[in-house]
Amino acid sequence: MFQSVGPFLRSVPARLRDGFKRRGAGILFALFVEGLLALLLLTLAPSISEKVVPMAVFRLDMIRDEEPESEAEAPETQSAAAQPPELKSPPKPVEPPPVPIELPVIQLSREEMAATDIAKLPPPTAPAPRPMMGPPAPTFAGDSQRVDGTGPNGEPLYAASWYREPYDDELAGYLSTARGPGWGLIACRTVQDFRVEDCVALGEYPQGSQIARSVLAAAWQFRVRPPQIGGRAMVGEWVRIRIDYGLERRAARH
């Protein structure tokens, strides 16, 4: 058996050598063909050149420049035609200058000028008291006496009745600026706690003695009973108050 295998093993290297020879010739031939192809490509490469095609440039400003001038002027003429014509306002009439008016000059003598002096005019007289209208109101025992004259808004006046007569020292400081002897007459509205408010001057003697003004300044101290009407005390009614200065009676109701 081993004798038959030995010749087979000896024949194997010879077979391998024959195979390698055949394959090596094929590989060399393939390499030779590839080298020819590479050489052919290298020789043909310089003859191939790319042709550069210039690109066309298209700009909008070139189209605008090439437009005819007539088309550019057409919108201007259309806009000018669309605008309405300006209306000119009529000229204002020229007013003539005002003519100066000459006022007559009145010449007065010294006597006429002295007669028109306001400082020498007599003081205005007090208005006469309004008469009471309608039938007299029924009176009761102890009702306050209605006197002449009215309040600032036509309110009836009643004779004042002292709840407490003012003291001399209460009046002395105010009457020191007045000129006496004389009297001052005021009207006041009665309020709670036998007080008076909203007083106004009615008169004084002598005229310009400032007694009425002094009495008004001192009236906040006065304590006066409200008028009694129909048996009831009427707080809020007006009373007339007289203050004597330098006379026999210093303070009196009237």
C-alpha positions as CSV (number, residue, x, y, z in Angstrom):
1,M,0.0,0.0,0.0
2,F,2.7,2.5,1.0
3,Q,4.5,1.7,-2.2
4,S,1.5,2.9,-4.3
5,V,1.3,6.2,-2.3
6,G,4.9,7.2,-2.7
7,P,4.9,7.8,-6.4
8,F,1.8,10.0,-5.9
9,L,3.5,12.1,-3.4
10,R,6.5,12.6,-5.6
11,S,4.3,13.7,-8.5
12,V,2.6,16.5,-6.4
13,P,5.5,19.1,-6.5
14,A,5.8,18.7,-10.2
15,R,2.1,19.3,-10.7
16,L,2.3,22.4,-8.5
17,R,5.2,23.8,-10.4
18,D,3.3,23.3,-13.7
19,G,0.2,25.1,-12.2
20,F,2.3,28.0,-11.0
21,K,4.0,28.4,-14.3
22,R,0.7,28.6,-16.2
23,R,-0.8,31.1,-13.6
24,G,2.3,33.3,-13.5
25,A,2.2,33.7,-17.3
26,G,-1.4,34.8,-17.0
27,I,-0.7,37.3,-14.2
28,L,2.2,38.8,-16.1
29,F,0.1,39.1,-19.2
30,A,-2.7,40.9,-17.2
31,L,-0.2,43.3,-15.7
32,F,1.2,44.1,-19.1
33,V,-2.3,44.9,-20.4
34,E,-3.0,47.2,-17.5
35,G,0.3,49.0,-18.0
36,L,-0.6,49.6,-21.7
37,L,-4.0,51.0,-20.7
38,A,-2.4,53.4,-18.2
39,L,0.1,54.5,-20.7
40,L,-2.6,55.1,-23.2
41,L,-4.6,57.2,-20.8
42,L,-1.6,59.3,-19.9
43,T,-0.9,60.0,-23.6
44,L,-4.5,61.0,-24.2
45,A,-4.8,63.3,-21.1
46,P,-3.1,66.4,-22.6
47,S,-5.4,66.4,-25.7
48,I,-8.6,66.7,-23.6
49,S,-9.3,70.3,-22.6
50,E,-12.4,71.8,-21.2
51,K,-13.9,74.5,-23.2
52,V,-14.9,77.4,-21.0
53,V,-18.3,78.8,-22.2
54,P,-18.8,82.4,-21.2
55,M,-21.9,83.1,-19.1
56,A,-24.4,85.6,-20.2
57,V,-24.9,88.5,-17.7
58,F,-28.4,89.8,-17.4
59,R,-28.9,93.0,-15.3
60,L,-32.1,94.9,-14.7
61,D,-30.4,98.3,-14.8
62,M,-29.4,97.6,-18.4
63,I,-33.0,97.1,-19.4
64,R,-34.0,100.3,-17.6
65,D,-31.3,102.2,-19.4
66,E,-32.4,100.9,-22.7
67,E,-36.0,101.9,-22.2
68,P,-37.0,104.8,-24.5
69,E,-37.3,108.3,-22.9
70,S,-40.8,108.6,-24.0
71,E,-41.9,105.8,-21.7
72,A,-40.1,107.5,-18.7
73,E,-41.8,110.8,-19.4
74,A,-45.2,109.3,-19.7
75,P,-45.8,108.9,-15.9
76,E,-44.7,112.4,-15.2
77,T,-47.2,113.8,-17.7
78,Q,-49.9,111.6,-16.3
79,S,-49.2,112.7,-12.7
80,A,-49.1,116.4,-13.8
81,A,-52.5,115.9,-15.5
82,A,-54.0,114.2,-12.4
83,Q,-53.2,117.1,-10.1
84,P,-56.0,119.7,-10.0
85,P,-55.0,123.2,-11.0
86,E,-54.3,125.5,-8.0
87,L,-57.0,128.1,-7.3
88,K,-55.7,131.5,-6.6
89,S,-57.5,133.2,-3.7
90,P,-58.9,136.6,-4.6
91,P,-56.9,139.5,-3.3
92,K,-58.2,140.9,0.0
93,P,-59.7,144.4,-0.3
94,V,-57.5,147.0,1.3
95,E,-59.3,148.6,4.2
96,P,-59.0,152.4,4.4
97,P,-57.3,153.7,7.5
98,P,-59.7,154.8,10.3
99,V,-60.5,158.4,10.4
100,P,-59.7,159.9,13.7
101,I,-62.7,161.4,15.5
102,E,-62.1,164.7,17.1
103,L,-63.9,165.0,20.5
104,P,-65.1,168.4,21.5
105,V,-63.2,169.9,24.4
106,I,-65.3,171.3,27.2
107,Q,-63.7,174.1,29.1
108,L,-64.9,174.6,32.7
109,S,-64.2,177.5,35.0
110,R,-62.9,177.1,38.5
111,E,-66.4,177.5,40.0
112,E,-67.8,174.8,37.8
113,M,-64.9,172.5,38.5
114,A,-65.4,173.1,42.3
115,A,-69.1,172.3,41.9
116,T,-68.3,168.9,40.3
117,D,-65.9,167.8,43.1
118,I,-67.2,164.5,44.4
119,A,-65.5,164.9,47.8
120,K,-67.7,167.8,48.5
121,L,-71.0,166.1,47.7
122,P,-73.3,165.3,50.6
123,P,-73.3,161.7,51.8
124,P,-76.1,159.5,50.5
125,T,-79.2,159.3,52.7
126,A,-80.2,155.9,54.1
127,P,-83.2,154.4,52.3
128,A,-86.5,154.8,54.0
129,P,-87.8,151.7,55.8
130,R,-90.3,149.7,53.9
131,P,-93.8,149.7,55.4
132,M,-95.2,146.5,56.8
133,M,-97.6,144.8,54.5
134,G,-100.7,142.8,55.3
135,P,-102.8,142.7,58.5
136,P,-101.0,142.9,61.8
137,A,-100.1,139.6,63.4
138,P,-102.0,138.7,66.6
139,T,-100.1,139.7,69.7
140,F,-99.8,137.9,73.0
141,A,-98.8,139.1,76.4
142,G,-95.0,139.4,76.5
143,D,-94.5,139.3,72.7
144,S,-91.5,141.4,71.5
145,Q,-92.2,144.8,70.0
146,R,-91.9,145.1,66.2
147,V,-89.8,148.1,65.2
148,D,-89.2,150.1,62.0
149,G,-86.7,148.8,59.5
150,T,-85.8,145.4,58.2
151,G,-82.8,143.0,58.1
152,P,-80.4,142.7,55.2
153,N,-82.9,140.6,53.2
154,G,-86.1,142.2,54.3
155,E,-86.4,140.3,57.6
156,P,-88.6,141.9,60.3
157,L,-86.9,143.6,63.2
158,Y,-87.8,143.3,66.8
159,A,-86.6,145.4,69.8
160,A,-83.7,143.7,71.6
161,S,-84.2,142.4,75.1
162,W,-80.9,142.0,77.0
163,Y,-80.2,138.6,78.6
164,R,-77.2,140.4,80.1
165,E,-76.2,144.0,79.3
166,P,-72.6,144.4,78.2
167,Y,-70.1,145.6,80.8
168,D,-68.2,148.9,80.5
169,D,-64.9,147.1,80.1
170,E,-66.3,145.0,77.2
171,L,-67.2,148.1,75.2
172,A,-64.4,150.5,76.3
173,G,-61.7,149.0,74.1
174,Y,-63.9,149.2,70.9
175,L,-65.5,152.6,71.6
176,S,-62.1,154.2,72.3
177,T,-61.7,154.7,68.5
178,A,-65.1,156.4,68.1
179,R,-66.0,160.0,68.6
180,G,-68.7,160.7,71.1
181,P,-71.0,161.5,72.7
182,G,-73.5,159.7,70.4
183,W,-75.1,156.3,69.7
184,G,-74.8,153.4,67.3
185,L,-77.6,151.3,65.9
186,I,-77.1,147.7,64.5
187,A,-79.3,144.7,63.5
188,C,-78.3,141.2,64.4
189,R,-79.7,137.6,64.0
190,T,-80.2,135.7,67.2
191,V,-78.7,132.3,67.7
192,Q,-78.5,129.7,70.5
193,D,-77.1,130.5,73.9
194,F,-78.4,134.1,73.7
195,R,-75.8,135.1,71.1
196,V,-76.0,137.2,68.0
197,E,-74.4,136.8,64.5
198,D,-74.4,138.4,61.0
199,C,-74.8,141.9,62.5
200,V,-75.0,145.0,60.1
201,A,-74.9,148.7,60.9
202,L,-78.2,150.6,60.6
203,G,-77.1,154.1,61.7
204,E,-75.1,156.3,64.1
205,Y,-75.1,159.8,65.6
206,P,-73.3,161.9,64.9
207,Q,-72.7,160.9,61.3
208,G,-69.1,159.7,60.8
209,S,-68.4,159.2,64.5
210,Q,-67.5,155.5,63.9
211,I,-69.7,154.4,66.8
212,A,-71.7,151.9,64.7
213,R,-68.5,150.3,63.5
214,S,-67.2,150.0,67.1
215,V,-70.5,148.4,68.2
216,L,-70.3,145.9,65.3
217,A,-66.8,144.9,66.5
218,A,-68.0,144.4,70.1
219,A,-71.3,142.5,69.2
220,W,-69.7,139.0,69.6
221,Q,-69.9,139.6,73.4
222,F,-73.6,140.6,73.5
223,R,-76.1,138.3,75.2
224,V,-79.6,139.0,73.9
225,R,-82.9,137.1,74.3
226,P,-84.5,135.9,71.0
227,P,-87.8,137.7,70.1
228,Q,-90.9,136.2,71.6
229,I,-93.7,135.8,69.1
230,G,-97.0,134.1,69.9
231,G,-95.7,133.2,73.3
232,R,-92.6,131.3,71.9
233,A,-89.0,132.3,71.7
234,M,-88.0,132.6,68.0
235,V,-84.3,131.9,67.7
236,G,-83.0,133.1,64.3
237,E,-85.2,136.2,64.1
238,W,-83.5,139.6,63.9
239,V,-83.3,142.2,66.6
240,R,-82.3,145.9,66.7
241,I,-79.6,146.9,69.2
242,R,-78.7,150.5,70.2
243,I,-75.5,151.3,72.2
244,D,-75.1,154.8,73.7
245,Y,-71.6,156.2,74.0
246,G,-70.9,159.2,76.3
247,L,-74.6,159.7,77.1
248,E,-76.4,159.2,80.3
249,R,-77.1,155.5,79.6
250,R,-74.1,153.7,78.2
251,A,-76.0,150.7,76.9
252,A,-79.6,150.6,76.1
253,R,-82.0,148.5,74.1
254,H,-84.1,150.3,71.5
